[in-house]
Every structure is written in structure tokens, then in C-alpha cells.
Amino acid sequence: MGTPVDPVPQLIRQALADASNAPGYPLTAGTAVLRDAIRAWVARACGAGVDGLGVLPTIGSKELVAWLPTLLGLGPGDVVVVPSVAYPTYEDGARLVGATTVRTDSLTALGPDPRVRLVWVNSPGNPTGRVLPTAHLRKVVEWARERGAVVASDECYLPLGWDAEPVSVLSPEVCGGSYDGVLAVHSLSKRSNLAGYRAGFVAGDPALVAELLKIRKHAGLIVPAPVQAAMVAALGDQEHADAQRERYRVRREKLWAAFTGAGFTVEHSEAGLYLWLTRDEDCWDTVDWLARRGILVAAGVFYGPAGARHVRVALTESDERVDAVAGRLAEF
């Protein structure tokens, strides 16, 4: 269903243990070593320049997604734009502050609405695995800047491009070398199997990051010191991330072949940790058909009305269970 099952790499576990004697309060801003590690990783993975880049560790990425409208001071009368098929927490965050959510993948559908304060983009997408083109992301950033809105890009699956190469909103090709009004949200849950550590970060507009930091200090939204040390180890090591990516690649190939062989159509899914599948029927009929064969998937309607004829299959299962799924589907 989406939670990692593979072991936490030993070098990360050791870093956590070595930092476990932490009697004092940790820094909300993150240690200087962690901030440097985040900037270095963003430079490598996102093609971003580190000059003028604000960074801030977060308690996983979901926490920031849920609370970003609150932290930005949004409220009733404001509009938050989310993808038409999207991670539910984008809308939950808007609901927490009483803002209005608009689901759309098209800027033209928004018109000149001056109430738009926050635009979420997600590439590679959850649940679809869709990769947004550079030109589209650039237009979103330009559109938002003209209206004084913030673009928040959920890039948790950025390192997992398969049939397409995802691009970060922090890339100069997208943001034009300026981070004004732009935030990128990242997580180590999938890259490094750290979902249980709650290890994430946000990077982008230094003025916005400074405002987030100011509020987070008072709200107690602080990443524990041992987890900060573990993040430094994780961000500095590419070998374990490459090994995990290879595990997901193999599982993806097996599941893709198994589901298409059983009559499913895979749509998008060119990146990320999911296959977006359809049999051109109500998603609950598909969920039921698979459940009767001992296979659990997520109903597409969880992610919005536009997903009502799809289901989401995660690559985050053990090799043994992936093989079992393929075996069960081969029987029908």
C-alpha cells in the first residue's frame, strides 16, 4: 500500500545510534552539518544552485504538506490548487484552514482568480507516476509569480524516474535561477527507507523558509537530533539509494508484466513507486476482483473523483510478495 518494507541501511542506523545521547533541545533549523548536507543533495539531485537557497528539515514530508497552508497564513476566502488526481493531504491541509480547494491540471481552468494563494504540483505524481514536462512546470511558476501565489512542489519521488526523467521546480530551467515564491518538498522515506524516522525537508525561497522556521520554532515542529544525524548520513551516501532503486526497478518490471498479462492497462507510471492501473470499470469492482485473489490495492477514488476507474499498486512489497502477486494473477 505504500510503506517501505526493506531494511534501513546500516550506516544510517549507526549514525542514529551514535547521536542518541542527545539530552538538549534540537535545532528547529537543523544543524549546520544537516543544512549543508541538504544543500549539497539538492544541488546534485535537483540541479539547483546553493546560493540563496533556503533549507529546513521537516518531520517527514506529510507533516509539511498538511500544515503548509497554516504556516503560510492562509484562511477562508483563499484558494489552494491541487492536481486533479492527488495525494489527499493537499486538500486536507486546505481544509484545516478553511480554504477552498480547486482540483485542476490546467492553468486556464483557474482564470484570473485573485484568491489563489498556493499551487501544489507533484511530479513524479502520487498515485499516477506522471512526470510533468519542464515547460509546464515553468508556466506554473510564472503564472503563480504574476499573482503573488506560492508554488509548492512535492518531489518525494524525484529520484525514481523510469521511463522519463523528472525535473525539480528548483532547476534553473523551471525557476529561472530565482527561488522567489517556490518551495520543493522532499522525503527520505522511499529513497532511504526512513518512513519510520520521519525525515524530510523543504528547500527554496529563503524568505518563505525563514517564515516557516519562525512559526515552527513556536509550534514545536522539530526533527529530533538523532534523526538529523541519520539524515546527514543518508543524504551523503548514494550507494544505498542506488541499491534500493534497483530493488524497486525489478519489482516494477514483475508487477507491470503480471498486471498487463491479466488484462490491466497501465497509464502514466513513468516514474515513482506506483502503477496506475485500470480495467475500465468502477475502481471498487477492481478492488473487489483483486481482493478475492488475495491482492490489496488502493482505490483510485481515494485520490479524487477523476481516479474513479483506476487503482494504485505500490512497489513497496517484499520480493516474495511481489512474486506471489505475479503467481496469483497468472492463474487468471
C-alpha positions in Angstrom: 0.0 0.0 0.0 3.0 2.3 0.0 5.0 1.8 3.2 8.7 0.7 2.8 9.5 -2.8 3.9 13.2 -3.1 3.1 15.8 -2.6 5.9 17.2 0.7 7.0 20.8 0.8 5.7 23.3 0.1 8.4 25.3 3.3 8.0 22.1 5.3 8.8 21.2 3.2 11.8 24.7 3.6 13.1 24.5 7.4 12.7 21.3 7.4 14.6 22.8 5.3 17.4 25.9 7.4 17.6 23.8 10.5 18.1 21.4 9.0 20.6 23.0 10.8 23.6 21.0 14.0 22.9 19.7 15.5 26.2 19.3 19.0 24.9 16.7 20.5 22.6 17.5 20.1 18.9 17.6 23.0 16.5 14.4 23.6 14.5 16.5 24.9 11.7 18.6 21.8 11.7 22.3 21.6 12.5 24.8 23.4 10.2 26.0 20.0 9.0 22.5 18.9 8.1 21.7 22.1 6.3 24.9 21.7 4.3 24.0 18.1 3.5 20.6 19.1 2.3 22.0 21.9 0.1 24.6 19.5 -1.4 22.0 16.9 -2.1 19.6 19.4 -3.7 22.5 20.7 -5.9 23.2 17.1 -7.1 19.6 15.8 -7.4 17.7 18.9 -8.4 20.3 20.8 -10.4 19.9 23.8 -8.1 22.4 26.4 -7.1 23.1 26.6 -3.4 23.4 30.4 -3.3 20.3 32.0 -1.9 18.7 28.6 -1.3 16.7 28.3 2.0 16.5 24.8 3.5 14.7 23.4 6.6 14.3 19.8 7.9 10.7 18.6 8.5 9.1 15.8 10.4 8.7 13.8 7.2 7.0 15.4 4.2 3.4 14.7 5.2 3.6 17.0 8.2 4.7 19.9 6.0 2.1 19.1 3.3 -0.7 19.1 5.9 0.4 22.3 7.7 1.8 24.4 4.9 -1.4 26.4 4.3 -1.5 27.1 8.1 2.2 28.1 8.2 1.7 30.4 5.2 -1.2 32.2 6.9 -4.0 31.0 4.5 -7.6 31.0 5.6 -11.2 31.3 4.5 -11.5 33.0 1.1 -8.2 31.7 -0.1 -7.8 29.1 -2.8 -5.4 26.2 -2.8 -4.9 24.5 -6.2 -4.1 20.7 -6.2 -3.8 18.2 -9.1 -7.0 16.6 -10.4 -5.8 13.2 -9.1 -3.7 13.8 -6.0 -2.4 12.8 -2.6 -5.3 13.5 -0.2 -3.2 15.5 2.3 -3.0 18.5 -0.1 -6.8 19.0 0.3 -6.7 18.1 4.0 -4.2 21.0 4.6 -6.5 23.4 2.9 -9.5 22.2 4.9 -7.6 22.7 8.1 -7.5 26.5 7.5 -11.0 26.7 5.8 -9.5 27.5 2.4 -11.2 26.4 -0.9 -9.6 23.6 -2.9 -9.6 23.6 -6.7 -8.6 20.4 -8.4 -7.2 21.0 -11.9 -4.1 20.3 -14.0 -4.7 23.3 -16.3 -3.9 26.9 -15.5 -6.5 28.1 -18.0 -9.2 26.5 -15.8 -8.3 28.9 -13.0 -8.8 32.0 -15.0 -7.9 35.3 -13.3 -9.0 34.2 -9.8 -7.1 36.5 -7.4 -7.8 34.3 -4.4 -5.2 31.6 -5.4 -2.5 31.7 -2.7 -0.9 28.2 -3.0 -0.5 25.9 -6.0 0.6 22.3 -5.4 2.4 20.3 -8.1 3.5 16.8 -7.7 6.0 15.2 -10.1 6.5 12.3 -10.2 2.9 12.1 -9.2 1.3 10.0 -6.5 -0.7 7.9 -7.4 -0.3 8.3 -11.2 3.5 8.2 -11.6 3.1 11.0 -14.1 6.1 13.3 -14.8 5.3 16.9 -15.6 7.3 18.4 -18.5 9.8 21.2 -17.8 7.8 23.7 -19.9 4.6 23.0 -17.9 6.3 23.5 -14.5 7.9 26.7 -15.8 4.5 28.0 -16.8 3.1 27.2 -13.4 5.9 29.1 -11.7 5.5 32.1 -14.0 1.7 32.1 -13.5 2.0 32.0 -9.8 4.6 34.7 -9.6 2.4 37.1 -11.6 -0.3 36.6 -9.0 1.8 36.5 -5.8 1.0 32.9 -5.1 3.4 30.2 -3.8 4.2 27.1 -5.8 4.9 24.1 -3.6 6.3 21.1 -5.5 6.0 17.7 -3.9 9.1 15.9 -5.2 9.3 12.9 -2.9 9.7 10.5 -5.8 12.1 12.6 -7.8 15.0 10.0 -7.7 12.7 7.3 -9.1 12.5 8.1 -12.8 12.0 5.1 -15.0 10.7 5.9 -18.5 11.1 9.7 -18.0 13.5 11.9 -16.2 11.7 14.1 -13.6 12.8 17.7 -13.2 12.7 19.7 -10.0 11.0 23.0 -9.6 14.4 24.2 -8.2 16.0 23.5 -11.6 17.1 26.8 -13.4 15.1 25.5 -16.4 12.0 25.8 -14.3 12.5 28.7 -11.8 14.8 30.7 -14.0 17.6 30.7 -11.3 15.4 32.5 -8.8 13.7 30.7 -5.9 11.1 33.5 -5.3 7.8 32.0 -4.4 9.0 28.4 -4.9 9.2 25.6 -2.4 10.3 22.0 -3.1 9.3 19.3 -0.6 11.4 16.1 -0.2 11.5 13.0 1.8 13.9 10.2 2.7 11.1 7.7 3.3 11.3 6.0 0.0 14.9 6.8 -1.1 16.4 5.5 2.1 13.6 3.5 3.8 13.3 6.1 6.5 9.5 6.4 6.8 9.8 5.3 10.4 12.3 8.1 11.1 10.0 10.9 9.8 12.8 12.5 7.9 12.1 15.2 5.2 13.0 18.7 4.3 11.8 21.7 2.3 14.0 23.9 0.1 13.5 27.0 -1.9 12.6 30.7 -1.4 14.8 31.8 1.6 12.2 34.4 2.7 9.4 31.8 2.8 11.7 29.3 4.6 12.5 31.9 7.2 8.8 32.5 7.9 8.2 28.7 8.1 11.1 28.4 10.6 9.8 31.3 12.8 6.4 29.6 13.2 7.8 26.1 13.5 10.0 27.1 16.4 7.0 28.2 18.4 4.9 25.2 17.3 7.5 22.6 18.4 7.8 21.2 14.9 11.3 19.9 15.4 13.2 17.0 13.9 14.9 15.0 16.8 18.6 15.4 17.0 19.4 11.7 16.3 17.2 11.8 13.2 19.0 14.8 12.0 22.3 12.9 12.3 20.8 10.0 10.4 19.6 12.3 7.6 23.2 13.6 7.2 24.4 10.0 6.7 21.6 9.2 4.3 22.0 12.3 2.1 25.7 11.8 1.9 25.6 8.2 0.7 24.4 7.4 -2.8 25.3 3.7 -2.8 22.4 2.6 -0.6 19.9 4.7 -2.6 21.1 3.1 -5.9 20.6 -0.4 -4.4 17.1 0.5 -3.2 16.2 1.9 -6.6 17.3 -1.3 -8.2 15.1 -3.3 -5.9 12.1 -1.1 -7.0 13.1 -1.4 -10.7 13.0 -5.2 -10.5 9.6 -5.2 -8.7 8.2 -2.7 -11.1 9.0 -4.9 -14.1 7.5 -8.0 -12.5 4.3 -6.2 -11.5 3.9 -4.4 -14.8 4.2 -7.7 -16.7 1.8 -9.5 -14.3 -0.9 -6.9 -14.3 -0.8 -6.3 -18.1 -0.8 -10.0 -18.6 -4.0 -10.2 -16.6 -5.7 -7.6 -18.8 -5.0 -4.4 -17.0 -3.8 -1.2 -18.7 -1.0 0.8 -17.1 -1.4 4.6 -17.5 1.4 7.1 -16.9 3.5 5.4 -14.2 6.7 6.5 -15.9 8.3 7.3 -12.6 7.7 6.9 -8.8 6.7 4.0 -6.7 3.3 3.1 -8.2 1.5 1.6 -11.1 -1.7 3.4 -12.1 -4.0 0.7 -13.4 -7.4 0.4 -15.0 -9.7 -2.3 -16.4 -12.2 0.5 -17.5 -14.6 -0.3 -14.7 -15.5 1.2 -11.4 -12.4 1.1 -9.2 -14.3 -0.7 -6.4 -15.1 -3.6 -8.8 -11.4 -3.8 -9.5 -10.5 -3.7 -5.8 -13.0 -6.5 -5.1 -11.7 -8.6 -8.0 -8.2 -8.4 -6.7 -9.1 -8.8 -3.1 -10.8 -12.1 -3.9 -7.3 -13.2 -5.2 -5.6 -12.0 -2.0 -4.2 -8.8 -3.6 -4.7 -5.5 -1.9 -4.6 -2.2 -3.9 -5.7 1.4 -3.3 -9.0 2.5 -4.9 -8.3 5.4 -7.3 -11.2 7.4 -5.9 -9.2 7.9 -2.7 -7.2 10.4 -4.8 -10.1 12.3 -6.3 -13.2 11.8 -8.5 -11.0 11.6 -11.6 -9.5 8.4 -10.3 -12.8 6.5 -10.0 -11.9 3.9 -12.7 -8.3 3.3 -11.6 -6.4 1.6 -8.8 -3.0 2.2 -7.4 -0.4 -0.6 -7.0 2.7 0.1 -4.9 6.1 -1.3 -5.5 6.8 -1.3 -1.7 6.3 -5.0 -1.0 8.9 -7.7 -0.4 10.3 -9.7 -3.3 8.4 -12.8 -2.0 5.1 -11.0 -2.0 5.6 -9.4 -5.4 6.3 -12.9 -6.8 3.2 -14.2 -5.1 1.1 -11.4 -6.8 2.5 -12.4 -10.1 1.7 -16.0 -9.5 -1.9 -15.3 -8.5 -2.5 -13.1 -11.5 -1.0 -15.7 -13.8 -3.8 -18.1 -12.8 -6.5 -15.9 -14.4 
